[in-house]
Amino acid sequence: MTLLLGLILITLHDSEPMNRKWSFIAVILSAACFGTLAVLTPLAYEAGADPLPLLAWRFLIAAVLLGVLASVRDHRALVVPLADVRRYATLAMTGYGAASICFFYALKFADASVVAVLLYAYPAFVTLTGWLLLGQKADWGQGAAVLITFVGCALVVGLGDAVGGVAWQGVVLGLGAAVGYTLFNLLSARWLPGRSRLTMMAYTFGIAALLPAVGAFATVGRNALSTAEWQPQAWWLLAAIVVVPTFAAVVLYLEGIRGLGPAQAAVISTVEPLFTIALAMAVWPEQRLTILQTVGAALVLGGVVIGEIRSRRAPLPATI
């Protein structure tokens, strides 16, 4: 915890990139932070929180924190062209916000470990989209990575288990989250090259908060964002979700990119599902993956690593 806080303090005072050793540690810590989201969220549900209000408050508070940090580092960081704001809105609504809603609801139907692994199908979707829609040249190594990833996903959802697989809703929503992050990664890379990633994430989170908020008001009414029915621990869990797998995870990852570059940081960050699986097994011992699911998780991570190494342009960070 001390090291994590120290790395965050570095981002407040140091304008130069960290050395490669500390950048590597920052990305590993970021992955560990991101990996807690799939575990903290179901615990918040058990404490009375609902997906849409929880997600709206998470995005709103995190946007304020990231906006403050961006302004501390550059007092004009949040002053951006209107065209960029429109693009941030598109990224938030069609990519990041939609993906996060899918992810939060997937945790209603599937174990944290399964959802975390399914999310990591998104690099394979990025590659496929590049081939099919963007005219990018197919590469045998990337093709093998895509195939390995999807075979791994099939094993993770239980297609190889005689006892049956994961609920179809969890599979659809988990892969839906991967599709949403595919859109976010592709559009942000094409639309906003050279922009501050910290500024982009602050705007994206702030605008993305509107999507679950509107959904909550439409389904529940004017008290949709009320936390009156939450148990006290739900507030602590919301705080943990904002601070650990959102604010700290994003800041640490972006600091890692400054020292390592996006390609190497993306490869290192594939350890994220391992942290989720380990934490989920500690919290819920009954959620242990079967042997075939474990093999599938290893294949997904292996496919992601191979694909990232073979790619000349790695996708931007997939912060949930």
N, C-alpha and C positions, 0 to 999 in steps of 0.2 A: 504493500500500500504506500509506503514511504517513497519507493522508487517511482510509482505511478504519479503521485502528487508532484514529485520533483520534475518529472518530464513535462507535466502540464505547466509548471511554473516556468520552465525553459521557454515555452511557446509565448509567454507573456513578455519576456525580457530579451530574448535572443533573436535577432533578425537573420542570423546566418544559419545555414543548414548544419545539423548535427553531424558528427563524424559517423562513419558507416556502422560502427559497433553499436552506438546508441540508437541509430536509426533502425537497425535490426531489432533491438530490444523493444523499441517503440511499436513496431509493427506486431511483434509477438504479443505485447501487452494489449494492443488494440484488438487483436483477434480474441484474446482471452475475455476482454470486456464485451465485445460483440457476442461472444458465445454464451453470455449469461442471459441474453434477451429471451430466448426460447424457454428458459426455466423460470425466470422472474415473472413473465407474463401469466402463465397458468396459475402461479401462486397468487397473483393479484386477482385472478378470476375467483379463486377459492375464497378470497377475502371480500367478495361482493362487487368487484369492479366489472364493468362490461367492456367489450372490445372497443367500440366506437368512442365513448368518453375517455377511456384510458389512452387511446391513441391520440385523440385531439389534445388532451392536456400534455402528453409527452412531447408532441411536436411543438406546441406553443411555447412551453417553458424552455425547451432546448433551443428553439429559434432565438429567444431573448438572450440566452447565455452565449450562443455563438455570435450573435450580433454584437454583444458587448465586447467579446474577445476580439472580433474583427476590428471594431472601432478603436480599441486600445492599441492594436498593432498599427493601424492606419486610420486616422480620423475621418478619411473620406472613403473608407472601404465600402460603405453601404450606399454610396452615391453612384448609381449605375444608370446607363441609358434605358429609356422606356422599352426599347426593343429587347434588351436583356431581361427585363422584368417579365415581359410576355413569354419569353422562352423559359424562364424559371417557372412560370405558372404552368406551362405545358408539361415541363418535366415533373412538376409536383403532382399534377392531377392525373396524367395518363401513365406516368411511370412510377415515381416514388410513392405517392400517396396510395394509388391502387395496389401496388405491390405490398405495401405495409398492411393494408386492410386484409388482403389475402393471407398474409403471413399470420396476423393476429387471429383470424378466424380458423386457419388451418390447425392452430394449437387447441381448438375446441374439439377436433376430431382425430388428431394423431399425436403420438408422443413427440416430445421436444426433439429427441435425437433424429427421428425420421424427418420432421419438418426442416431441421437444420441441414440435413444432407440433401433433401430435395431442392432447397434453395440454391445449392451449388451446382445445379444443372444450368444456371444462367450463362456461364462462359461458353458452354456448348451451344446454347441458343444464339449467343452473339456471333459465334462462328458460322452457324447455319444461315443466319440472317444476312451476314456478309456475303456468303456464297450465292444465296438465292435472290436477294433483292438489291444488293449494292455492287454486284459485279466483281467481287473480290476473287482472286484466283484460288482454286482449291489446292490444298497441300495434303500430301498423304499422311504426314504426322498429325496434323490437325484432324483429319478424317478419322484416324485411329483413336484420337483423344475423344472425339464426339461419340464414337461407337462404344468405347469403354465407359464413358460417363453414363450413357443411357442403359447399358447392361447393368451397371452398378445401381442405377435408380430402380430398375425392375426388381433387382434382388432386395433392395431396401424396402420397397413397398410390399414385399412378401409374395411375389409371383412364383418364387421357387420354394416356398414353404408349404408343406402339406396341411398345416393347421389354418391356412387362410392368411390374407394380407391385411393391410391397413384399410380403414374405411375409405371409400372412394371420394368422399367429400374432402378428407384430409389430403389425398393425393392431388385432386384437381386444384385445391386452393394452394397447396405447397408449390406445385408447378406453375400456378398462376402468379405467385410471388416471383418465381424465377423469370417469367415472361415480362413482368412489370420492370424488374431490374435490368433486363435486357434492353428494353426501350430507354430507360434512364441512362444506361451506359452509352448506348449508340448515339442518342440525340445530344447528350451533353458533350460527347467527344467531337461531334460534327458541328454543333452550333456555337460552342463557347470555348474554343481553343485559346489558351493564353489567359483566361480569366482566373481570378482568385477562387480556388476551390472552397476556401472558408466562407467567402461571401456567397458563393453559389449554394452551399449547404444551409447557410442562415436563411436565405430567401426561400429555398426549397422547403425547408422545415416549416417556416412561417405560413407559406401558402398551402402546404400539404395539410396543415391543421384544419383548414376549412372543409376539406372533403369528409372526414369522419364527423366533424361538427354538424355539417348540413345533414348528413345521413342520420345522425342521432336525433336532431330536431324533427326530421321528417317521419321517423318511426316512433318516437317516444313523446315528442311535444316540447313545450317551452322549458321543462325541467330536465331536458336530456343530458346536460352536462353537470347536473347536480351530483355531489358526492355524499349526500346526506345518508344514503344507505350503505356506504362503504364502511367496513370495519376499520378500526384504527390502523391495523397493519397494512391495509391497502395504501394508505398515504405514504408509509415508509417504503413500500414496494414501488410506488410511482416515483418517489424521489430516487430510489436506486436505479430504476429504469432510465430516468432522465440523466443521472450523473454518470453511470457506469457504461451501459451498452449504447448510449447515444452521445452525450457531450464528450466524455473522456475518450471513447472509442474513436470518434471522428477526429478529434484533435491529435491524438497519438498517431493515427494512420496518416494524416496529412503531414505531420512532422516526419514520419518515416519516409514518405514519398520525397520530401525535400532532400534527404540524404542518399536514398537508394534509387529513386526514379520509380515511376508507376509500374513498370514491367516486373522488376524484382519484388517490389512490395506486394504486388498481386499474387505472386507465387508463394511468398512466405505466409500471406494471410490465409492460405487454404487450410491451415491448422485449426481454423475457427471451429468447424464441426466437432473436432476432437475434444475441445474444451466443453462444448455443449453436451456431448455424449457423457463425458466424465462427470460433469456436474449433475446431469439428469439422473445418472445411476446412483450418485450419492444422495440425492433428494428422494428419488423414487426407485428403490432397488428392483421393483417389479418391472421397470422399463428397460431392462437389459436387452440389448439386441441379440437376435438369434445368430447362429454361426453364419448363415447365408446373408443375413442383413449386415453383419460385420464385414464380410467379404465385399458386399455391395458398396458399403461406405468407403472401404479402401479403394475400390475401383473408381468411384466418383472422384475422390481426392487425387488419385493417380491421373485420371483423365484430365482434371483441371490443371495439374502441374505440367503435364505433357503439352497441353494446348497452349498454356501461357508461355512456355519456353519456346514453342514453335512460332508463336505470334510475333510479328514485328511491332504491332501496336497493341499494347495491353489495354483492356478496358479500364475505365475509371473505377475507383473504389465503390463497392456495393454496400454502402452503409444502410442498414435496415432502419 
